[in-house]
Amino acid sequence: MIVMICVDDHNGMMFNHRRQSRDSAVQERVLRCSENSRLWMNEYSSKLFPEPKPDWLSVDPAFLDRAGSGEYCFVEDQDIRPYEDELESIILFQWNRSYPADFHFPADILSHGWTMTESEEFEGSSHEKIIREVYKKDEENK
């Protein structure tokens, strides 16, 4: 499974059960990246994506349990630690801002057995600079 997660400068993801921010340029990239596979998310996240939803987008409360190898998950309000063994890749979209946060991405996961393979800056619709980083699990960690 390949997870896609938006974070702030301190790896924050949510505050008071709400997403920190949103940007239509990120949603467009999430859809483009996953269009040749399956994209999983929960109902909360699906509201970010316009109707009609693409055929490859699946909404399920247990989406992290349902996603298979090579399939994408857009994660906003779930802890990915229980799924660490299933993770193949982690794609982070960094807002390059600090927001209040009480739910964070567990960045310590990346400190052992992961390598950043891509980094790209792009302009968002509401953020001057968003950084997309792709981390792949090292072969010996698979």
Secondary structure as a PSIPRED ss2 file (coil, helix, strand):
# PSIPRED VFORMAT (PSIPRED V4.0)

   1 M C   1.000  0.000  0.000
   2 I E   0.000  0.000  1.000
   3 V E   0.000  0.000  1.000
   4 M E   0.000  0.000  1.000
   5 I E   0.000  0.000  1.000
   6 C E   0.000  0.000  1.000
   7 V E   0.000  0.000  1.000
   8 D C   1.000  0.000  0.000
   9 D C   1.000  0.000  0.000
  10 H C   1.000  0.000  0.000
  11 N C   1.000  0.000  0.000
  12 G E   0.000  0.000  1.000
  13 M E   0.000  0.000  1.000
  14 M E   0.000  0.000  1.000
  15 F E   0.000  0.000  1.000
  16 N C   1.000  0.000  0.000
  17 H C   1.000  0.000  0.000
  18 R E   0.000  0.000  1.000
  19 R E   0.000  0.000  1.000
  20 Q C   1.000  0.000  0.000
  21 S C   1.000  0.000  0.000
  22 R C   1.000  0.000  0.000
  23 D C   1.000  0.000  0.000
  24 S H   0.000  1.000  0.000
  25 A H   0.000  1.000  0.000
  26 V H   0.000  1.000  0.000
  27 Q H   0.000  1.000  0.000
  28 E H   0.000  1.000  0.000
  29 R H   0.000  1.000  0.000
  30 V H   0.000  1.000  0.000
  31 L H   0.000  1.000  0.000
  32 R H   0.000  1.000  0.000
  33 C H   0.000  1.000  0.000
  34 S H   0.000  1.000  0.000
  35 E C   1.000  0.000  0.000
  36 N C   1.000  0.000  0.000
  37 S C   1.000  0.000  0.000
  38 R C   1.000  0.000  0.000
  39 L E   0.000  0.000  1.000
  40 W E   0.000  0.000  1.000
  41 M E   0.000  0.000  1.000
  42 N C   1.000  0.000  0.000
  43 E H   0.000  1.000  0.000
  44 Y H   0.000  1.000  0.000
  45 S H   0.000  1.000  0.000
  46 S H   0.000  1.000  0.000
  47 K C   1.000  0.000  0.000
  48 L C   1.000  0.000  0.000
  49 F C   1.000  0.000  0.000
  50 P C   1.000  0.000  0.000
  51 E C   1.000  0.000  0.000
  52 P C   1.000  0.000  0.000
  53 K C   1.000  0.000  0.000
  54 P C   1.000  0.000  0.000
  55 D C   1.000  0.000  0.000
  56 W C   1.000  0.000  0.000
  57 L E   0.000  0.000  1.000
  58 S E   0.000  0.000  1.000
  59 V E   0.000  0.000  1.000
  60 D C   1.000  0.000  0.000
  61 P C   1.000  0.000  0.000
  62 A C   1.000  0.000  0.000
  63 F H   0.000  1.000  0.000
  64 L H   0.000  1.000  0.000
  65 D H   0.000  1.000  0.000
  66 R H   0.000  1.000  0.000
  67 A C   1.000  0.000  0.000
  68 G C   1.000  0.000  0.000
  69 S C   1.000  0.000  0.000
  70 G C   1.000  0.000  0.000
  71 E C   1.000  0.000  0.000
  72 Y E   0.000  0.000  1.000
  73 C E   0.000  0.000  1.000
  74 F E   0.000  0.000  1.000
  75 V E   0.000  0.000  1.000
  76 E C   1.000  0.000  0.000
  77 D C   1.000  0.000  0.000
  78 Q C   1.000  0.000  0.000
  79 D C   1.000  0.000  0.000
  80 I C   1.000  0.000  0.000
  81 R H   0.000  1.000  0.000
  82 P H   0.000  1.000  0.000
  83 Y H   0.000  1.000  0.000
  84 E H   0.000  1.000  0.000
  85 D H   0.000  1.000  0.000
  86 E H   0.000  1.000  0.000
  87 L C   1.000  0.000  0.000
  88 E C   1.000  0.000  0.000
  89 S E   0.000  0.000  1.000
  90 I E   0.000  0.000  1.000
  91 I E   0.000  0.000  1.000
  92 L E   0.000  0.000  1.000
  93 F E   0.000  0.000  1.000
  94 Q E   0.000  0.000  1.000
  95 W C   1.000  0.000  0.000
  96 N C   1.000  0.000  0.000
  97 R C   1.000  0.000  0.000
  98 S C   1.000  0.000  0.000
  99 Y C   1.000  0.000  0.000
 100 P C   1.000  0.000  0.000
 101 A C   1.000  0.000  0.000
 102 D C   1.000  0.000  0.000
 103 F E   0.000  0.000  1.000
 104 H E   0.000  0.000  1.000
 105 F C   1.000  0.000  0.000
 106 P C   1.000  0.000  0.000
 107 A H   0.000  1.000  0.000
 108 D H   0.000  1.000  0.000
 109 I H   0.000  1.000  0.000
 110 L H   0.000  1.000  0.000
 111 S H   0.000  1.000  0.000
 112 H C   1.000  0.000  0.000
 113 G C   1.000  0.000  0.000
 114 W E   0.000  0.000  1.000
 115 T E   0.000  0.000  1.000
 116 M E   0.000  0.000  1.000
 117 T E   0.000  0.000  1.000
 118 E E   0.000  0.000  1.000
 119 S E   0.000  0.000  1.000
 120 E E   0.000  0.000  1.000
 121 E E   0.000  0.000  1.000
 122 F E   0.000  0.000  1.000
 123 E C   1.000  0.000  0.000
 124 G C   1.000  0.000  0.000
 125 S C   1.000  0.000  0.000
 126 S C   1.000  0.000  0.000
 127 H C   1.000  0.000  0.000
 128 E C   1.000  0.000  0.000
 129 K C   1.000  0.000  0.000
 130 I E   0.000  0.000  1.000
 131 I E   0.000  0.000  1.000
 132 R E   0.000  0.000  1.000
 133 E E   0.000  0.000  1.000
 134 V E   0.000  0.000  1.000
 135 Y E   0.000  0.000  1.000
 136 K E   0.000  0.000  1.000
 137 K E   0.000  0.000  1.000
 138 D C   1.000  0.000  0.000
 139 E H   0.000  1.000  0.000
 140 E H   0.000  1.000  0.000
 141 N H   0.000  1.000  0.000
 142 K C   1.000  0.000  0.000
